[in-house]
Amino acid sequence: ALLKNAKREGFDTAIETCLFSPWEHVQAILPYLNTVYADVKLISRDIHKEHCGVYNDLILDNLQKLDQEPNRFRLVVRTPVIPGINDSREELKKIGRFCAGLRRLDHIQLLPYHRLGTATYKKLGRPYLLSDIKSPTAEDMEHCREIVGQYVSRVC
C-alpha cells in the first residue's frame, strides 16, 4: 500500500532486495517501483550456500524473471565486494557474464565490503563471522570494476 500510494502521488519508488522471495511477492509490487536494487553476492551456487546459508537459485531465477517483466523500472545490480569470498577473477567474471544477459540492467554497483554492522551484531548477541575481513582498497575495487566491465558497459 505504501509503494502504491507513493507512486500514485508521483514519488520515485525503489526497493533494495536480494530477491530471495517467492516470485508472486516480487511481481506484486513491480507496478509500483521506479527502481529495483538487486543484490548479487555470488553466482557460484555452493559458495553462496556456504556464506549466505541458502542456495542462490531462487535469487538468480527471480532476476531473470525481472528481465522479462513488462512493467517499467530501472534494474541496478549491487555486489558487495568481499575479499576472499567473491573478489576472485573467476567469480567476478561469472557475475559479469550473468549480468550481461540481463537486457533490463541499467548498471552494476560494486560496493566495498565494510564492517559497519559489527556493532549491531554485538547488540544482538550474535557472532559477526566476517570480523577478520578487511575492506578492499581503492585499487582492489578498480581491479574488480575492470573485470566486471569486460562484460557490462556500466560498472560503478
KAGIQUI-V681199 format. One record per pair of residues at least 24 apart in sequence whose ideal C-beta (glycine too) atoms are under 6 Angstrom apart, sorted by sequence separation. I is the first residue (numbers start at 0). GAP is how many residues later the second one is. If there is no record, write none. Layout:
# KAGIQUI-V681199
i->I gap->GAP
i->I gap->GAP
This chain:
# KAGIQUI-V681199
i->111 gap->24
i->6 gap->25
i->37 gap->25
i->2 gap->26
i->3 gap->28
i->2 gap->29
i->74 gap->29
i->80 gap->29
i->111 gap->29
i->74 gap->30
i->75 gap->30
i->74 gap->31
i->75 gap->31
i->76 gap->31
i->77 gap->31
i->78 gap->31
i->79 gap->31
i->80 gap->31
i->81 gap->31
i->73 gap->32
i->80 gap->32
i->77 gap->33
i->79 gap->33
i->50 gap->34
i->109 gap->34
i->66 gap->35
i->109 gap->35
i->25 gap->36
i->66 gap->36
i->35 gap->37
i->39 gap->37
i->66 gap->37
i->19 gap->38
i->19 gap->39
i->22 gap->39
i->29 gap->39
i->33 gap->39
i->34 gap->39
i->35 gap->39
i->36 gap->39
i->37 gap->39
i->38 gap->39
i->39 gap->39
i->18 gap->40
i->30 gap->40
i->32 gap->40
i->107 gap->40
i->17 gap->41
i->29 gap->41
i->36 gap->41
i->22 gap->42
i->18 gap->43
i->41 gap->44
i->107 gap->44
i->106 gap->47
i->107 gap->47
i->108 gap->47
i->106 gap->49
i->82 gap->50
i->42 gap->51
i->99 gap->51
i->42 gap->52
i->91 gap->52
i->95 gap->52
i->99 gap->52
i->82 gap->53
i->98 gap->53
i->96 gap->54
i->42 gap->55
i->80 gap->55
i->91 gap->55
i->95 gap->55
i->91 gap->56
i->95 gap->56
i->88 gap->58
i->80 gap->63
